[in-house]
Amino acid sequence: MNDINKQEHKSGRFISLGACTVDAILKVDCIPSGDVKVMAEDGVVIGAGMAVAAACTVAMLGGNVSIWGRIGSDRLGEFFLSDISDTGVDASSINRVEGAKTGLSSVIVANDGGRLIVPYYDPNLGNDASWLPLKQLDGVDCILADVRWPDGSLKILNEAKNRGILRIFDGDVATAEVLKTLTPLATHSIFSEPGFRLYSGKNDVRESLLEQAAQFDGCMGVTLGQDGFIWVEDGVLRQIYPPKIIARDTLAAGDVFHGAFAVAITEGMTIEKAAMFACSAAAIKCSRFGGRKGIPSRYEVETLMRLTYG
């Protein structure tokens, strides 16, 4: 039996592993080009990163979650820990790397929902994953892992696979080698559209998803922004469209989708229901400025899900 179906939990313990950054987010009327100076309409500085936003989503939706990742031994690292301290996410397993700088992203968000992201990851953070406290996987129900720290994701996904733990992989933009190494280790591989094109090597996402999913022992799907989510079930391509919203800030929408999807799957929802739940969570986030600061409550998600899908 596929280990997707081994666990039927109504609540769960989660670990989210990956990038930890500090994001400086500025809202402007339109993305500037050329040598210009543009005054921002709003701005916020937050502790962020793909794995962090996913973890904060899990916590907001009722899960017990820890974040595993690396930050520097600098003031930005101190700010990161302080900023996520009220999210309900356990950050006690964050590794502060001596002499390294904490990851930093400058993000410009336009009123039409467009964005420009300039991330920086200090090479001194290294790739070493030997410090990961894998014994803490005892009693964990679900792992979320992203592409930003491949060595860490490889280690935790392998260990979780050996233990029969649910494993949600965020297949965002990375090298084809990284994507092809990590994808088979997951029970659920959920790609961004550009990430899946890099994984499959083809431009036609729908056709190639049918091909790739047939070779994957689990659930494989692709998030499509305003077109929702597609996946393959019993050899058939399925699609859920998201609730209609006015997008103000799409930053972290994919991460919120992954966190909500992980909660739903861990609680025993079908893929279809999990997609509705995750699309609803991501849609609400997109209607709010501030990256992960726009993560909705469980009540908000369930209300929008009911109004949209019945």
TATAQUI-V139803 format. One record per helix or strand of 2 or more residues. SS is the DSSP state (~ for helix, > for strand). FROM is the first residue (numbers start at 0). TO is the last residue. If there is no record, write none. Layout:
BEGIN
SS FROM TO
SS FROM TO
END
This chain:
BEGIN
~ 2 4
> 12 16
> 20 27
> 41 47
~ 49 59
> 63 67
> 69 71
~ 74 82
> 94 96
> 102 109
> 114 119
~ 122 124
~ 133 136
> 141 144
~ 149 162
> 165 170
~ 175 182
> 187 191
~ 192 199
~ 204 212
> 218 222
~ 224 226
> 228 232
> 235 239
~ 252 265
~ 270 285
~ 290 293
~ 297 308
END
